[in-house]
Amino acid sequence: VFCRSRRNKSRVFECAHGLEVCTECYFDFSTVNRLAKFKYSGEDITISFVINQVSEAYFSSVKGDDKDGVFEGVEGWPAECFGMEQHLKQRFVLKALLKTKNDLSVCAVVARAAFVTYGGLKNLHLRTNAHLEVVARKL
């Protein structure tokens, strides 16, 4: 996860390729960047309503092939790792981020939320991203 400052003092999070949404990295920073923009414009982003509105607005604007059916998790993997079979390295990183009990850095919580947001593009059960609340508190 890379972070750069904008002219208006807010942050922009992106992958190593400089993209906000990256298929190769399995990252989607769209909702995180929207929250960062709201925070630096003076909005209170720690309210659950704001976080849910940002998430819902983003996913309602995205066209995708939603897999709305029975969720079948893989034994030994958290639900957030569903759909990451082709991204093994990222899957292990996400699993480690989810299992960590220590206080995580801003970039770590942003990465965790970006992995889950990208998964939400294709899997409806991942669209309620509780990890965005942690990002909102850390920003």
Secondary structure, DSSP 8 states (H G I E B T S, - for coil): -EEEE-TTS-EEEE-TTS-SEETTTTEE-HHHHHHHHHHHTT--TTSHHHHHHHHHHHHHH-----B-S-----TTS-GGGTT-TT-HHHHHHHHHHHH--S---HHHHHHHHHHHHHHHTTBGGGSS-THHHHHHHH-
